[in-house]
């Protein structure tokens, strides 16, 4: 999966997934949106160098990325389960 809004660079933010071209961890963006209850507009005010479009794109990519990982992990578990049954 090619990421347009996210990147993980070993020398930046300990290699965590960040918004491309920044040190802003996508995890922080998700926490501020979900647990703190901030809006995309409020995040943009906090980080004016990051557009609302980029923030929304990064969140969408993060959700898709995590979904892909979960799907792959579930497939692996399913295969492992089948091996255990035989």
N, CA, C and O of each residue as an XYZ file, in Angstrom:
344
protein
N       0.849     -1.181      0.000
C       0.000      0.000      0.000
C       0.891      1.239      0.000
O       1.693      1.434      0.913
N       0.747      2.063     -1.014
C       1.516      3.305     -1.086
C       0.776      4.386     -0.292
O      -0.414      4.621     -0.502
N       1.484      5.025      0.601
C       0.892      6.037      1.472
C       1.169      7.431      0.921
O       2.306      7.763      0.586
N       0.136      8.229      0.833
C       0.257      9.594      0.328
C       0.473     10.600      1.460
O       1.196     11.582      1.292
N      -0.151     10.354      2.605
C      -0.131     11.324      3.699
C       0.686     10.883      4.908
O       0.933     11.687      5.807
N       1.106      9.631      4.948
C       1.823      9.091      6.105
C       3.178      8.541      5.686
O       3.391      8.176      4.530
N       4.095      8.490      6.659
C       5.397      7.872      6.431
C       5.981      7.422      7.761
O       5.622      7.935      8.821
N       6.870      6.473      7.688
C       7.606      6.011      8.869
C       9.084      6.040      8.496
O       9.537      5.269      7.651
N       9.817      6.926      9.126
C      11.244      7.088      8.858
C      11.992      6.757     10.148
O      11.718      7.349     11.192
N      12.934      5.815     10.086
C      13.623      5.375     11.308
C      14.226      6.504     12.141
O      14.206      6.428     13.369
N      14.763      7.553     11.506
C      15.414      8.642     12.243
C      14.451      9.734     12.694
O      14.876     10.735     13.272
N      13.161      9.552     12.436
C      12.178     10.572     12.805
C      11.109      9.951     13.694
O      10.517      8.931     13.342
N      10.869     10.559     14.830
C       9.815     10.116     15.760
C       9.947      8.634     16.097
O       8.948      7.919     16.175
N      11.166      8.180     16.293
C      11.467      6.784     16.647
C      10.925      5.789     15.630
O      10.687      4.628     15.964
N      10.730      6.229     14.400
C      10.238      5.340     13.357
C       8.734      5.144     13.361
O       8.205      4.352     12.581
N       8.037      5.868     14.245
C       6.578      5.765     14.292
C       5.964      6.354     13.029
O       6.606      7.133     12.324
N       4.740      5.987     12.752
C       4.013      6.503     11.608
C       3.654      7.966     11.863
O       2.987      8.288     12.846
N       4.104      8.847     10.970
C       3.873     10.286     11.124
C       3.209     10.854      9.875
O       3.180     10.217      8.822
N       2.678     12.067     10.017
C       2.184     12.783      8.853
C       3.390     13.134      8.002
O       4.387     13.653      8.503
N       3.293     12.851      6.731
C       4.425     13.014      5.814
C       5.003     14.427      5.914
O       4.275     15.418      5.869
N       6.331     14.494      6.052
C       7.031     15.769      6.117
C       6.991     16.444      7.477
O       7.431     17.586      7.614
N       6.467     15.748      8.493
C       6.397     16.319      9.843
C       6.892     15.295     10.857
O       7.244     14.166     10.512
N       6.908     15.718     12.106
C       7.197     14.800     13.206
C       5.927     14.489     13.992
O       5.996     13.957     15.100
N       4.788     14.813     13.434
C       3.503     14.605     14.113
C       3.086     13.146     13.940
O       2.816     12.683     12.832
N       3.043     12.443     15.058
C       2.636     11.033     15.019
C       1.141     10.931     14.713
O       0.328     11.676     15.261
N       0.798     10.003     13.834
C      -0.608      9.806     13.504
C      -1.378      9.355     14.743
O      -2.564      9.653     14.881
N      -0.717      8.649     15.631
C      -1.339      8.216     16.883
C      -1.830      9.435     17.682
O      -2.921      9.408     18.251
N      -1.029     10.489     17.720
C      -1.411     11.706     18.436
C      -2.635     12.347     17.787
O      -3.545     12.798     18.483
N      -2.658     12.387     16.466
C      -3.808     12.952     15.749
C      -5.071     12.170     16.103
O      -6.109     12.764     16.393
N      -4.985     10.843     16.081
C      -6.148     10.008     16.378
C      -6.614     10.186     17.828
O      -7.815     10.236     18.093
N      -5.680     10.279     18.748
C      -6.036     10.482     20.158
C      -6.735     11.821     20.344
O      -7.747     11.907     21.040
N      -6.195     12.868     19.722
C      -6.788     14.197     19.884
C      -8.186     14.254     19.275
O      -9.056     14.955     19.793
N      -8.410     13.530     18.191
C      -9.732     13.508     17.569
C     -10.723     12.684     18.377
O     -11.866     13.099     18.571
N     -10.292     11.517     18.849
C     -11.233     10.594     19.479
C     -11.362     10.767     20.988
O     -12.477     10.794     21.508
N     -10.259     10.881     21.689
C     -10.315     10.951     23.148
C     -10.459     12.373     23.660
O     -11.185     12.615     24.625
N      -9.779     13.312     23.029
C      -9.842     14.710     23.461
C     -11.075     15.390     22.873
O     -11.630     16.313     23.471
N     -11.495     14.931     21.707
C     -12.694     15.486     21.077
C     -12.446     16.716     20.220
O     -13.376     17.468     19.927
N     -11.207     16.924     19.819
C     -10.902     18.073     18.974
C     -11.357     17.800     17.543
O     -11.513     16.649     17.135
N     -11.562     18.866     16.798
C     -11.974     18.767     15.399
C     -10.747     18.908     14.497
O      -9.664     19.273     14.953
N     -10.938     18.614     13.215
C      -9.859     18.821     12.256
C      -9.461     20.297     12.208
O      -8.283     20.621     12.058
N     -10.431     21.175     12.333
C     -10.154     22.614     12.323
C      -9.283     23.014     13.516
O      -8.368     23.826     13.380
N      -9.576     22.438     14.685
C      -8.770     22.745     15.874
C      -7.346     22.202     15.735
O      -6.385     22.840     16.163
N      -7.225     21.029     15.137
C      -5.886     20.483     14.913
C      -5.106     21.356     13.930
O      -3.907     21.582     14.097
N      -5.805     21.840     12.906
C      -5.162     22.724     11.938
C      -4.708     24.032     12.605
O      -3.655     24.566     12.258
N      -5.479     24.539     13.541
C      -5.072     25.740     14.280
C      -3.817     25.456     15.101
O      -2.948     26.318     15.232
N      -3.722     24.245     15.652
C      -2.565     23.857     16.453
C      -1.336     23.668     15.560
O      -0.222     24.037     15.932
N      -1.556     23.093     14.389
C      -0.489     22.837     13.429
C      -0.847     23.517     12.108
O      -1.251     22.837     11.165
N      -0.709     24.842     12.016
C      -1.150     25.574     10.820
C      -0.409     25.180      9.542
O      -0.895     25.434      8.440
N       0.751     24.569      9.682
C       1.504     24.123      8.505
C       0.944     22.823      7.915
O       1.401     22.374      6.864
N      -0.050     22.215      8.591
C      -0.677     20.981      8.103
C      -2.111     21.314      7.703
O      -2.913     21.750      8.529
N      -2.423     21.104      6.431
C      -3.761     21.432      5.937
C      -4.802     20.454      6.480
O      -4.481     19.332      6.872
N      -6.043     20.904      6.494
C      -7.143     20.037      6.911
C      -7.234     18.841      5.971
O      -7.507     17.724      6.411
N      -7.008     19.069      4.686
C      -7.026     17.976      3.713
C      -5.993     16.909      4.076
O      -6.277     15.713      4.003
N      -4.796     17.345      4.466
C      -3.733     16.405      4.843
C      -4.097     15.663      6.124
O      -3.852     14.462      6.235
N      -4.679     16.366      7.086
C      -5.096     15.721      8.334
C      -6.141     14.646      8.057
O      -6.038     13.528      8.563
N      -7.149     14.988      7.251
C      -8.206     14.027      6.935
C      -7.649     12.857      6.132
O      -8.010     11.706      6.378
N      -6.777     13.144      5.179
C      -6.166     12.085      4.382
C      -5.325     11.151      5.232
O      -5.332      9.938      5.020
N      -4.601     11.707      6.188
C      -3.754     10.900      7.070
C      -4.604      9.977      7.939
O      -4.259      8.812      8.133
N      -5.705     10.494      8.456
C      -6.590      9.669      9.290
C      -7.189      8.545      8.445
O      -7.245      7.397      8.886
N      -7.631      8.871      7.246
C      -8.203      7.854      6.361
C      -7.169      6.775      6.050
O      -7.476      5.584      6.108
N      -5.948      7.185      5.721
C      -4.894      6.217      5.437
C      -4.572      5.354      6.651
O      -4.344      4.152      6.516
N      -4.553      5.958      7.829
C      -4.254      5.199      9.049
C      -5.305      4.128      9.275
O      -4.979      2.993      9.624
N      -6.564      4.487      9.078
C      -7.642      3.517      9.257
C      -7.519      2.390      8.234
O      -7.677      1.219      8.579
N      -7.238      2.736      6.981
C      -7.066      1.722      5.939
C      -5.856      0.841      6.235
O      -5.912     -0.374      6.047
N      -4.758      1.450      6.699
C      -3.533      0.724      7.001
C      -3.763     -0.271      8.126
O      -3.360     -1.430      8.027
N      -4.407      0.174      9.189
C      -4.686     -0.713     10.321
C      -5.647     -1.815      9.878
O      -5.489     -2.968     10.280
N      -6.618     -1.481      9.073
C      -7.544     -2.488      8.562
C      -6.819     -3.551      7.761
O      -7.120     -4.737      7.892
N      -5.859     -3.140      6.926
C      -5.077     -4.103      6.153
C      -4.282     -5.009      7.073
O      -4.227     -6.220      6.858
N      -3.670     -4.440      8.089
C      -2.885     -5.252      9.015
C      -3.769     -6.250      9.733
O      -3.405     -7.418      9.868
N      -4.935     -5.800     10.200
C      -5.851     -6.703     10.893
C      -6.311     -7.820      9.978
O      -6.387     -8.977     10.394
N      -6.618     -7.481      8.730
C      -7.062     -8.490      7.772
C      -5.969     -9.522      7.542
O      -6.235    -10.724      7.535
N      -4.728     -9.050      7.351
C      -3.612     -9.974      7.141
C      -3.398    -10.838      8.374
O      -3.160    -12.040      8.252
N      -3.478    -10.245      9.556
C      -3.286    -11.008     10.784
C      -4.399    -12.034     10.959
O      -4.141    -13.157     11.391
N      -5.622    -11.663     10.630
C      -6.725    -12.605     10.741
C      -6.535    -13.770      9.782
O      -6.802    -14.917     10.141
N      -6.076    -13.490      8.561
C      -5.807    -14.580      7.617
C      -4.756    -15.519      8.177
O      -4.892    -16.740      8.090
N      -3.706    -14.946      8.755
C      -2.641    -15.771      9.327
C      -3.196    -16.623     10.466
O      -2.891    -17.812     10.553
N      -3.995    -16.036     11.325
C      -4.566    -16.791     12.441
C      -5.493    -17.884     11.942
O      -5.528    -18.983     12.497
N      -6.241    -17.580     10.898
C      -7.149    -18.563     10.334
C      -6.370    -19.773      9.813
O      -6.762    -20.914     10.057
N      -5.278    -19.531      9.105
C      -4.442    -20.619      8.594
C      -3.838    -21.412      9.751
O      -3.786    -22.641      9.705
N      -3.383    -20.709     10.785
C      -2.799    -21.374     11.939
C      -3.840    -22.238     12.631
O      -3.545    -23.359     13.043
N      -5.049    -21.726     12.759
C      -6.130    -22.467     13.393
C      -6.429    -23.741     12.606
O      -6.625    -24.800     13.203
N      -6.465    -23.656     11.280
C      -6.728    -24.812     10.444
C      -5.628    -25.867     10.626
O      -5.907    -27.066     10.656
N      -4.379    -25.409     10.746
C      -3.268    -26.351     10.960
C      -3.412    -27.054     12.294
O      -3.109    -28.243     12.399
N      -3.866    -26.347     13.311
C      -4.011    -26.948     14.646
C      -5.142    -27.992     14.666
O      -5.086    -28.966     15.417
N      -6.154    -27.774     13.841
C      -7.301    -28.690     13.843
C      -6.970    -30.025     13.206
O      -7.622    -31.026     13.504
N      -5.965    -30.065     12.330
C      -5.663    -31.329     11.628
C      -4.640    -32.163     12.357
O      -4.285    -33.248     11.895
